[in-house]
Amino acid sequence: MKRSPPPVTATTTAWSSSKPPLLRFLHTCHADFLPEATGAVADYIPELGKADPTHFGISLATLDGHVYEVGDTRVPFTIQSMSKPFVFALALDTLGAERVESVIGVEPSGDPFNSIRLNAENHPFNAMVNAGAIACSGLLHADKGDGAFEFIRQALGRFAGRELDVDEAVYASESATGDRNRAIGYLLRTNSVITENVPAVLDVYFRQCSILVTARDTAVMAATLANRGINPLTEEQVVTPYAIARTLSVMTSSGMYDYAGEWIYRVGIPAKSGVGGGILAALPARLGLGSYSPKLDKHGNSVRGIKVCETLSAHYDLHMLNRSDDARHSIIADYNIGKNPSRRVRRPQEQEILARHFQEVRVIELVGTLSLSNVDYVSRRLAGSPRPEFVIFDLRRVTATTRAGARLVAEAFQELAELGVTVILSGIKRTSREWATISEWTRRLGNIRDFYLLDTAIEWAEDQIVYRYGGSIDFLETTELAEQPLLAGLSEAEIADLTALCTVRTYQQNEKVIAAGGEATSLFFLRSGVVHVTLPDGIRLATLTAGMAFGEMALLEPTRSADVLADMSATAYEVAIRDFERFREQHPRAGERIMRNLAQILADRLIVANAKVDLLTSG
Ligand code: GLN
């Protein structure tokens, strides 16, 4: 059979309309578990019994703020016990951990959510069971009075990234029938966990359980838990990272009631369920999942929701205790200036010094996260080799810094400073988050030198080596043509003839000497000052000081490929290519010598360029 060729039409359309693989997976989950018919809708709160058992929605929110949705993700349902972790986090931040911990424990009870049992101190076991949640609402009520519920509703809205309403019917229904919770409330008061008006506290609790959310909302709320308290959609810091870590801990041990041990064993993701049919799961630093399906198992957890979480965790191997990382991948390149000098073209005397002391400037290019193990690995790599005078850490590929990593960085820098090693940072903006984290720990070390461009950092360190080992870099010194490497080997008479063809030019700081794209009609010999060669996109190719030729590619090409700008006031000999060609005709031996010098200079540059490419590909 003759196959027709694949359609040539817009591949871009096909690509953009195709589903991301994670969304496909969620669709498969939804389709696979839709027929699941076991479980029963909760009806001990009569109004909950009205839920449509066929509803099924799955939503997953990423920490960069993308929300995947499959099925009934916009159907509102009451949050119920999924309010507990958020109210606990809120209480920790509002009242302080000490106050909250003085009356609410953090041990799993192994009991159902509505158990009336308290722990040995007559306190609730934890804030994820009803007794602990009612105690939490009581603490907030004691602090905020009548404003407590509104305070909670608004905070939950910040977790969801939108204003949340209350289902008055469910509230009224639970309020009319919630005697078991009332009993818990009075038990708490007789044990001084609640110190005031029990009905008012229960009112806050019943209302908070009746807040309406969707699967999408709960995914975003879970993602906020997974993101150290920053809502990934609004970027608001809703509660502190401290409160988040404590809340996730209690969710881990108690979020799924008397199924919690099994849950963390099998799924390994902190989660919380509600009798309204919701489950939210927060995988720290990764994602938030929200599902809605009202039929519950005997523990009061959504049957389909459990299956979604189990499948997601198994398929992508998300168990939070099954992680690994290899610190050795954090260094992408490690070299010294022997292999990879700066783009500054050095004069012979400087070259000699740098060639003797190339081991004194070490460059370590880092990638990924500055974590405890990565920074530790880097510090051991450094300690295990000869000690340089300068270490440059290039951070342009560093994407995150953990607090432990930043602390260890500070300790490592301190140690290097004590050993007399100068630390230099590159690739990091002073306005960046990484800079803020690092400088928070390194502030007391005083000024750490930093350069945005790695090349500038290397150049600065090279200059220090040149100064230290007797060289001087005199930017004001004037160099005559005879000292130009391009003209090496020419006789005095030849130099004199060439000098006669030259015009001396003077440039102010920042003045453009050569413009990219222009016609290449002359070449230059820098007499004093400093210029740099830059590509039109801003990449600095070379920095030149007195004694160097530039624009010499005019001998080979008719158009200028780069800009040349004066870094400070500079003077140069300019000679027109036309005159230079005539000079070569009149002095064939000198002409040949110059072309040979040019070939040598270009070959040297190529060697350096190849070494740079090699460093990165083999790094
Ligand atoms: N409002 C419900 C109750 O207190 C919440 C229980 C739950 O979601 N597990 O009974």
Residues whose N, C-alpha, C, O or C-beta is under 5 A from the ligand:
A	BS01	LIG	Q80 S81 F113 N130 C209 S273 G274 V275 G276 G300
